Amino acid sequence: MVRGYNKLRDEATNHNIFMSETVNQRETTISKHAFFSCPLFLVPCFLFLASCTLTTGVFEKNIAVPNQQWGSSFKPEINFTIKDTLSLYNIYVVLRHTEAYNYNNIWIKATVQEPGDHATKSQQYDLTLATNGKGWLGSAMDDIYENRVLIQPETKFKKAGDYHFTIEQLMREDPLKHILNVGIRVEKVK
């Protein structure tokens, strides 16, 4: 009787060892499978997201205004490259200011120099930053306001290459206080 019990116990022990090895092998197989399938799943997601950001056709650069006081002698310069001359682009001036800015608008002069050309083209713009009815326009975070004002809708660049933009303020107040950043945004029309 004892001999039969020991034989059954040994068989059960062998069976449990076999089962635990099978379970451990399964866990190892599953963890290896999960490890290799996770990156394979992430690769298409990453490629999709990268393709979305790379094909948007957007360029934006903002330059900080020293001491939040835009003097007439400070003329931010921005360079960007255009490769696609068949598409249309919208060009914006991006301006960040504080709530303490004293005016509803700002007069600026934008100057562009085309690739391979020494001549420049300039135009003055009256950018509306606030209205009496709505208050400050643009997006706000605490007491900082950002305005993206369209200055050239559906523009077609004639030449491929590097474009050079210069922006200057034309307001009577010099320096113009409470201006944080100024920049250019160029985006393809969809």
Secondary structure, DSSP 8 states (H G I E B T S, - for coil): -HHHHHHHHHHHHHHHHHHHHHHHHHHHHHHHHHHHHHHHHHHHHHHHHHHHHHTS-EEEEEEE-GGGEE-TT---EEEEEE--SSS-EEEEEEEEEETT---SEEEEEEEEE-TT----EEEEEEEE-EETTTEE-SEEETTEEEEEEEEEEEE--SS-EEEEEEEEE--SSSSEETEEEEEEEEEE--
